[in-house]
Amino acid sequence: MQKYKTFALHGFIGMMLWVSLTACQPETVLPTLAAPAVVANVGQTGMETAVSPSDPANNTGAIPATFTPESASQTGANLNNLTTLSPSQTPSVVPTFATYTPRPTQTPTPTMTAAATAVPTRYQSSIPSLPPSGELGPSKLGVHVVRNNSPNIMEFVRKAQPAVMKGVDDLGFLEEVKEVSPRTITIGRLSPPAQTYTGEPEKAARDFVDRQLERYLLNPYIDYWEGWNEPDPNLEHMDWYARFEAERVRLLAQHGLKAAIGGFSTGVPEMDEFELFLPAIEAAIEHGGILSLHEYGAPDMMYLYGDPLPGYPTYPDRGSLTFRYRWYYRDILEPRGLVLPLVISEAGIDGIIGMGRPGPNGHGWDDFADYWVAQGLGENGVDAFINQLNWYDNGVREDGYVIGFTVFTAGGIAQWEQYDINRILPDLANYVISQR
């Protein structure tokens, strides 16, 4: 599903940006290993067939068969010191919260007003300085998986022991994630048939949970369940969505399950909209849930870092795309005593963030590799991407309420092929290991 969001970019050029995220485009529903799913034939709008994951005759060329991971003895991974966890609906590790003082009153950096005749400066990619990785604890980098179609995915988990992993529709591999990396937090999401703000929100939540409950119960190794993908309710519908999410939290709790609420896309919501979402925040805190958000940038992850939100001053360590979550926590949640754990459940590069952005045309990370090298972000595209992820990783490691973030996406098929990170998963594993 494709959505658009307008938000003001205050500061030097005072421009308006239309956000149109590729991660919001129509999704191909994929089969979970634990239960049959309805799979839309790629490239045939409206054509759906019931598919059994074990029936290879139903797997089209565009949707490869699910990869069956090798056993631990075949991989040669050293798992002697790991204990296998029995499937549980309780997260294996509780996030550690940093000691902090609410900062809503901190003095903002003055915003310069450009002269009427000023010419905007050409955008130059650069990675801002943050505290050295060695002072921040282990990496919080994990991986978002559309389809478990490569041995690199589970090999990444075995080696990196990541903070968090997320699966969409194809969820059975997360059971092995828990076996080989018990401390990894697992996030699951099932694609809904529709996302509309109609009817009574509590009834809509009941219908939503009833439709998906059987598959929740078939996947007990998932710690938190997301609901809608990248909603943008605006002021008009945020009250409705907050009630929907609060009721979904309560319904899941009745079955011993926990919710990841929100699921908002890059660049939304605005601050006054987020305040209307607080009833869902309160319900999530009461029932052990978490918040999930998406954060992308382009032509690099640092784009609009330091940029203010509409009506707010400039802060040097927040942005309107990446690190947008700090506005919500520092100005709204911390002062109210409503801090709950956060997972950035999609992160990375998305070239379709709107008209007028700098850099070349492109969608996923690999489309920007030559640009990054020319900008001096790395000797090659992979190094340049990992340098940006390291910058983002260092930032989220400063915030104790952040469990982790998942890079979009492993197993990219169909419209997600341009975002696929399967081939660089060994490099990402080495990066995570280097941060210990």
N, C-alpha and C positions, 0 to 999 in steps of 0.2 A: 504494500500500500504506500503510495507516494503522497507526501504532505508538504506544505509550504508554510514557512513562518517568517514574518517580518520582525526584525529587531533593529533598534537604532545603534549605530556605531558612533559614540561620541568621541571627542578628542580632536585630532589634527584636521581630518578632512570631513568629519560629520556626515558620513555616508550612510545609506540604507542598504542592507543586505538581505536578499531573499535566500532562505535556507531550504535546500531541497536534497534530502539525504538519500543516497542510494540504499542505505540500510533500511529504508522505509518502503522500498519497492515491493511489489507482490512477491510473496515467498512461495517457493516450491515446498509443499509439505512432504516430509520424508519419513520413512518408516522407522519406528523405534525397534530396537532389538527385542524388547520385552513384550510388545504388543503390535498387532497389525495396525496400519495407518491408511488413510486415504491419500493417495499420491497423485498430484496433478501432473499430467504429462507435459513435459517442458515444451513450450512453444505452441501448445494447443489450449488456448484460453477456454476455461469452462469445462474441459474434458478431464474428468476424474475417475479413477478406478480403484477399487479396493485391492490392496497388494499385500501378500504375505511376505515378510522379509526373507523367509527360507525358500521362496519360489523364484529361482533365477530366470525363469521364462518371463516374469513380469518386470524385470529390471531393464529399462531402456538403456541405450548407449549413453544418453546424457546423464543418467543417474546410475553410477557404478554400484556394484554389489558392496555391501558393508564388509570391510576388512576384518578378518578374524585375527586378533593379536597372537603373536607367538607366546609360548610359555616362558616363564622367567628363566628356566634352565637353558632355553634356546638362545635367549638374548645375551647371556653372559653378564647381565646386570647384577651387581652385588646387593642382594636383598636379604642377606643373613640377619641384619640387625633390625629388620622391619617385621612387625607383627600384622597378621591379617585381621582386619576388622570385620566383625559380623555386620551385615546391613543394619543401619540404624536411621531413625528419622531425626536424631539429635546430632547437630554438627560435631565433628571430631575435635575442633579447637575453638575456644572462645576468643574473639578478638581482644587484644590488649589495648586499652585506651591510654593515650598519652595524657600527662598532666598539663592542663592549659587553663588560661583565664579567658573568659569571653571577651571578644575584641570588637564589639560594635562601635566603641567610642574611639578607636585608634585614629590618629591624625592622618587623613588621606594625603596623597601626593597631589600638589596643586595641578590642575589641568590647564595647559596653555591654550589660549585662544589665538587661532591663526589669523593673520592679517588678511584682509579681503583679497589681496593680490598674490597671496602665497601660492606656490606650486607644490603639490604633494610630493613628498620624497619617495623615490622608487623603493619598493619593498626589498629588503635584504634579509635572507634567512640567517639566523644566528641562534645559538643555544645559550640561553641565560645561565649564569652561574648559580648553582645550588650547593648546599653542603656536600662534602665528599661522601661517596657511597658507603665507605667504611664506618661512618658515624651514624648510619641510619638503620642498621639491622638488615635482615635478609630481604631479598627482592620480593615484591608483591606482584610480579608479572605472572599471568596465567594465559590460557588460550581459550578462545571461543571456537566451538566446533559445529559446523553445519552438517557434516557427514564424516563418520569415522571410516575413511577410505584409504588410509595410508599407515604403514607401520611406524612412520615418524611420529605420529600423534601419541601413541602409548609409550614409545621410546622417550619422547620428551618428558612425559610424566615420570617414568622410572628414574631418569637422570636428574631432572630439575626438582622433583618433589614440590610442585608449585603451590602457591597460596590458595589458588582458586582455579576451577575449570568449569566451563559452561557448555551444555549441549542443547540443541534445538531439534526436537522431534526424534532424532536418532539418538537414543539415550542409554542403551544397554551398556555401552563401553564405560559409562561412569561407575558401574559396579566394579570393574577391574581397576579404575582409578582409585577407588577406596581401598582395594586390596593391596596395591603396590605403593600407595601414598596416603596412609590413613589420615594425615593431618590436612589434606587438601579439602577445602570447602567446595561442594558441588552445587551448581545452579542448573535447574532444568526449566525449559519452556516448551509448551505445545502450541502450535499455531492455531488460533481460533478462526472460526468461519467468518466472523465479522466483528467490527468494533464500532458500535453506534451508541450514541448517548440518548437512548430512547427507553420509555417506560420507567417504572419505579426502579431505582438503582439496586436496592436490596434484592428484589426479585431477579434482576439481570445477573447479579452476582451468584445467586443460587442456581440459576440456569447454567451459568458458565461453569461452576464447580461440578454440578451434576453431570455435565457433558464430558468432563475430563477426569472425574474422580477415579474411575476404574484404572486408568493408565497411571495416575499418581500412585495408587496402591501397588501396582505392578513394578514400580521403580522405587523401592524404599531406601535406596542408597543415595537419594538426592536430598540434600539438606534444605534447600529453599526452592520454592516454585514461583516463577514469574507468571504474571497474568497477561495483560495486553502488551503489545510491542509498539513502543514509541508513540504513545498518544500525545496529542497536543490540544487539551480541552479548552484553552483560553479562559478568560473570566466567565464566559457564558456557561461553560459546562464543568468547570473545576469542582464546584460543590457536588455535582452529580458524581463525578469520577471519584472524589474523596469518599463519598458514601459507598460507592461500589467497591472500592479497595478495602475499606474498613470492614465491610460485610464479608468480603472474600477472605480476609485474615481470620475472622471469627469462624467461618465455615471450615476452613482448613484446620484450625485448632481443634475442632470437634473430632477430627480424624487423626489427631496427633501429628499433623503436618504444619510446616512453617512457610510463610510467604515472603517473597521479595516484592515489595510494592513500588509503584512509580513506573519504572521502565521508560522514563522520558528521554527524548532524543536530544541530540546536540543543539544547543542554542535555545532551549526551552526548559521549564517555563520561566516567565518573568517573576520578579519578586512578589508582587501583589497576588499573582496567581498561586505561587507556592504557599503563601500564607493560608489560602483557602483549602490546601491539601492537608492541613495539620490534623484533622480528625483521623485520617488514615495513618499518619505518623504515630499518633497516640495509641491506636489499636495495635499497630505493629510492635510498639514497645511493650505493650501489655502482654502480647502473646509471643514474644521472642522473635519477631520478624526483623527484616533488614530493608534498607532502601537500595534500589538499583537505578542507575542512570547510565547514559551513553555520552562519551566525549570523543569527538574527532576534530581534526584540523586538516587544512590543505591551503597552500602547497606543502606545508609542513605542520607538525603538531604544535609548533610555537605560535602559529598565526593568531593574532588578536589576544595573545597573552599580555596582560597589563591593560587591556581595554575595559572601560567601565560598562555597566549595565545602564539602561535608560533611567535617568533621574538620580543616579548614584555617582559618587566621586570615583576617582581613579585610585586603585591600589596596585602596588608593584608585583604582588604575588597571586593575583587572581586574573581570570580572563573571561571573555564572553563565550568561548568555546571550551578549550581545555582549562581545568581548574575553575570551572563555573560553580562546581559544587561548594566551593569555599564561601560563596555569597550566602547560600542557603544555611550552611552550618554556623558561620560566624555572626550573621546578622539576624537570623530567625531561630534556629534550633538551639544553639548554645545559650543565648539569653533566657530562653524559656525552659531550660533543663530538659530538652527533648532530643538529645543526641542519641542516635541509634547507629548500628554498624552500616557501612556503605560498601557496595560492590559496584565498580564501573564495569558493567557487564558487556560493553562493547567499547573498544578504544582503538585508535590508530589513525589511519589516513582515509579520508573520503573526499574525493575531488569534487563531488557534486554538493558543495555547500552554498552555492549561490552565484548570482551574477556579480561580476566586478572583482572577484578575488584575483590576486596576482598568480604568477606561475603558469605553467603549460596546461593544456587540456589533459584530462585524465580522470581516472576513477580510483583504483586501488594503489597501494604503495609502490608497486613496480613501475607504474606509469610515470613516477616522479624521480626515478633513480638518477637519470642523467642530469636533471635540474639540481638535485641535491649535491652531486659531485661538483658541478660547476659553481655552486654556492659555497663549497668548502666544508660541507657537513660530514664528509667521509671520503675515503679513497675509492669506494665503490658504493653501489646502491644499498647493498645489504648492511655494510658498516654504517652508512649514513642513517638508515632506518633504525638500527639498533642504538645508535647514539641518541636519537630522538626519544626512543623508548626508555633509555637510561635516564634521560632528563625527566621524563614524566614519572618514572619509577621513583627517582629520588624525591620528587615532590610529594607523591602520595605516601611515601614512607615517613614523611614528617607529620602526617595526620593519623593519630592512633586509631581513629574510628574507621579508617579505610581497611577493609579486609584485603582487597586486592583489585586488580583490573585484568580483563581478558582481551587479548589482541584479536581483532576481527580480520580474517577468520581462517582456521584450518578446515580442510575438507571442502573448499569452495568449489561448487559445481554450478552449472547454468549461469545465472546472472552474477554469481559470486566468484567466478573464475579469476576475474581481474584483481580480486582481493586476497587470493589464496596464499597462505604462508607455509604450506606443507614442506616445500623444498628448503626453507630456511629454519625449520624447527630445530635441527641440530645446532645451528648458530644461536638460536634463542636459549636452548638448554645450556650451552656453554656460558652464555651471558649470565643466566640465573645462578649457575654454579659459582661464577666468578664473584658474585656479590655476597657470598657467605662469609 
